[in-house]
């Protein structure tokens, strides 16, 4: 039985990256830690949702666009691929398309086209969105590890908390007040990283970025270090988390640090004081949670306790849904 979620790094290297390696022409991409491929002044990235999510259309668009924003790219166009369970009525397809169109309008991206089909045996729709955009500045060289501060925006587990609060509302209100569960659902309003990414890459002190998504903050830190070929030292107690997320995770006995976290952005910078000030002035929470290191060890610190970060392919959201 396969674990549900991302494939392991071993399988990725052996059966994906190695096979396509000789087919890349003048592009940067298809590597661990990278969510985009670059060619000339353009970049492309794919986001998807393949779990029970009533807002799957919107979330797939945001996921694809976040990948570009975190790579110093402004999203311009999207292309869609939607696979629907054959048991679903047409009204559900219309709902998904309305979500996609509304989100595309909010993010100022245009829909190029795509493909839609019914597939036998699916339990939930699978929505894949490919986003295309223009680079706003040259991607910083990250071949050599260096030491710099890691700034995180907003809070961990935002999308996971929002999705669970909507799908499992009836369960949650047996323990939590209804208004509190509704507040947890409304965390979904924070899942785009466009604003903070735009501020970050205006600064020539920004060295790298990585958006938090599947696998949560722990997966994002690992992938960031893979891209930078670096290590990190992160203070667990400095990682911001909303109380709503803590309550939802305690109810379902899941780990908030491995919960899908679209909406948070990791920014590696040589001037964290300037960046956090600029973000705060725009109403965006920004916290220095640690530093990248030339040593390859990826360390999470909590009081006097030290643990080593490991590659993770699972997301706590899947366990609940």
ChimeraX attribute file (.defattr): number of C-alpha atoms within 10 A of each C-alpha:
attribute: neighborCount
match mode: 1-to-1
recipient: residues
	/A:1	3
	/A:2	5
	/A:3	9
	/A:4	11
	/A:5	16
	/A:6	13
	/A:7	14
	/A:8	14
	/A:9	15
	/A:10	9
	/A:11	11
	/A:12	16
	/A:13	15
	/A:14	11
	/A:15	11
	/A:16	14
	/A:17	16
	/A:18	14
	/A:19	11
	/A:20	10
	/A:21	12
	/A:22	8
	/A:23	8
	/A:24	11
	/A:25	8
	/A:26	9
	/A:27	12
	/A:28	14
	/A:29	19
	/A:30	19
	/A:31	17
	/A:32	16
	/A:33	19
	/A:34	19
	/A:35	22
	/A:36	22
	/A:37	19
	/A:38	21
	/A:39	14
	/A:40	10
	/A:41	12
	/A:42	16
	/A:43	23
	/A:44	23
	/A:45	24
	/A:46	23
	/A:47	21
	/A:48	21
	/A:49	21
	/A:50	17
	/A:51	15
	/A:52	18
	/A:53	19
	/A:54	17
	/A:55	17
	/A:56	24
	/A:57	28
	/A:58	22
	/A:59	26
	/A:60	25
	/A:61	30
	/A:62	26
	/A:63	28
	/A:64	24
	/A:65	33
	/A:66	32
	/A:67	28
	/A:68	31
	/A:69	28
	/A:70	27
	/A:71	28
	/A:72	24
	/A:73	29
	/A:74	27
	/A:75	27
	/A:76	18
	/A:77	19
	/A:78	24
	/A:79	17
	/A:80	23
	/A:81	16
	/A:82	22
	/A:83	19
	/A:84	23
	/A:85	17
	/A:86	16
	/A:87	13
	/A:88	14
	/A:89	10
	/A:90	10
	/A:91	9
	/A:92	13
	/A:93	17
	/A:94	11
	/A:95	15
	/A:96	18
	/A:97	16
	/A:98	14
	/A:99	20
	/A:100	24
	/A:101	18
	/A:102	13
	/A:103	18
	/A:104	21
	/A:105	12
	/A:106	9
	/A:107	17
	/A:108	12
	/A:109	20
	/A:110	16
	/A:111	17
	/A:112	13
	/A:113	11
	/A:114	13
	/A:115	10
	/A:116	13
	/A:117	11
	/A:118	14
	/A:119	15
	/A:120	11
	/A:121	10
	/A:122	15
	/A:123	15
	/A:124	19
	/A:125	25
	/A:126	20
	/A:127	23
	/A:128	24
	/A:129	27
	/A:130	22
	/A:131	30
	/A:132	27
	/A:133	22
	/A:134	19
	/A:135	20
	/A:136	16
	/A:137	14
	/A:138	11
	/A:139	14
	/A:140	12
	/A:141	10
	/A:142	13
	/A:143	10
	/A:144	10
	/A:145	18
	/A:146	16
	/A:147	16
	/A:148	22
	/A:149	23
	/A:150	25
	/A:151	23
	/A:152	28
	/A:153	26
	/A:154	23
	/A:155	23
	/A:156	29
	/A:157	35
	/A:158	31
	/A:159	31
	/A:160	32
	/A:161	28
	/A:162	28
	/A:163	25
	/A:164	24
	/A:165	25
	/A:166	18
	/A:167	16
	/A:168	14
	/A:169	17
	/A:170	12
	/A:171	12
	/A:172	20
	/A:173	15
	/A:174	9
	/A:175	11
	/A:176	15
	/A:177	10
	/A:178	14
	/A:179	10
	/A:180	15
	/A:181	25
	/A:182	16
	/A:183	13
	/A:184	26
	/A:185	23
	/A:186	17
	/A:187	22
	/A:188	19
	/A:189	11
	/A:190	16
	/A:191	23
	/A:192	23
	/A:193	24
	/A:194	22
	/A:195	12
	/A:196	28
	/A:197	26
	/A:198	16
	/A:199	14
	/A:200	25
	/A:201	23
	/A:202	12
	/A:203	14
	/A:204	12
	/A:205	16
	/A:206	20
	/A:207	22
	/A:208	23
	/A:209	24
	/A:210	27
	/A:211	31
	/A:212	35
	/A:213	28
	/A:214	27
	/A:215	27
	/A:216	29
	/A:217	27
	/A:218	21
	/A:219	25
	/A:220	25
	/A:221	24
	/A:222	21
	/A:223	21
	/A:224	26
	/A:225	21
	/A:226	17
	/A:227	20
	/A:228	23
	/A:229	19
	/A:230	22
	/A:231	24
	/A:232	26
	/A:233	21
	/A:234	22
	/A:235	17
	/A:236	16
	/A:237	12
	/A:238	14
	/A:239	19
	/A:240	19
	/A:241	16
	/A:242	16
	/A:243	10
	/A:244	22
	/A:245	27
	/A:246	16
	/A:247	19
	/A:248	22
	/A:249	22
	/A:250	12
	/A:251	13
	/A:252	15
	/A:253	13
	/A:254	17
	/A:255	16
	/A:256	28
	/A:257	20
	/A:258	24
	/A:259	30
	/A:260	28
	/A:261	29
	/A:262	28
	/A:263	27
	/A:264	30
	/A:265	31
	/A:266	26
	/A:267	28
	/A:268	26
	/A:269	25
	/A:270	17
	/A:271	16
	/A:272	20
	/A:273	13
	/A:274	12
	/A:275	23
	/A:276	20
	/A:277	14
	/A:278	16
	/A:279	19
	/A:280	14
	/A:281	10
	/A:282	12
	/A:283	11
	/A:284	16
	/A:285	17
	/A:286	24
	/A:287	22
	/A:288	23
	/A:289	19
	/A:290	22
	/A:291	18
	/A:292	27
	/A:293	21
	/A:294	15
	/A:295	14
	/A:296	14
	/A:297	16
	/A:298	19
	/A:299	20
	/A:300	18
	/A:301	16
	/A:302	13
	/A:303	8
	/A:304	5
	/A:305	7
	/A:306	13
	/A:307	10
	/A:308	11
	/A:309	18
	/A:310	13
	/A:311	15
	/A:312	20
	/A:313	16
	/A:314	21
	/A:315	25
	/A:316	23
	/A:317	28
	/A:318	18
	/A:319	12
	/A:320	15
	/A:321	12
